[in-house]
Amino acid sequence: MTPKEQQRKWQKDLRKQHRALEKQIRENKRHEKKVKAEIKKYAKSGDIKIVQTLAKDVVKCRKSNDRLYTAQAQINSVGMQLKSQAAMAKVTEAMGIMKSMRSLISLPQVSQIARDMAREMEKAGMIEEMQEDMMEMLDPEDMDDEIQEEVDQVITELTMGQLADIKGSTPMGKIAAQQAEEEEVANMQDRLAKLTS
């Protein structure tokens, strides 16, 4: 396979991966839209546990889309590097530097070996870079705090403040406090009823 054919094959593979990522992003956005509608529905009925669970799902969809966008950018970067390398190879051939060296050494063999080595080294470097980037994306720090903050933000955003506290505390904290207070009042009323009877 010639270097030009190899480049075409790689470009084709990159475009295929780019389309697959686009499809996944569209699916995530559709899913997020459905979940938002569900959150609004359950927020009206006051079912807090389900709202919180669904909000976590929205946060996961958004994080997934962020990672997919990053992967798309990396694929585009690799595609641009491939185009750049092809252009550099054409320039080098056009300059005629190789013609002068042909008389000194067996140029076709040496140049082919040099191209192969350069390509493999470049490929290994790009793969290593992409692996490092992917590992960094998969191991985010302080994920729990960020997720809880985003969950609260999504709940507030989608319920249009129905579940938010005026002082700005988290909606879940206020709701949990209200539920505890209601339970305590109910317990006191039961005790009072027992004492009066």
Secondary structure as GFF3:
##gff-version 3
##sequence-region A 1 197
A	DSSP	alpha_helix	3	45	.	.	.	ID=ss1
A	DSSP	alpha_helix	48	95	.	.	.	ID=ss2
A	DSSP	alpha_helix	97	102	.	.	.	ID=ss3
A	DSSP	alpha_helix	107	138	.	.	.	ID=ss4
A	DSSP	alpha_helix	143	158	.	.	.	ID=ss5
A	DSSP	alpha_helix	171	196	.	.	.	ID=ss6
###
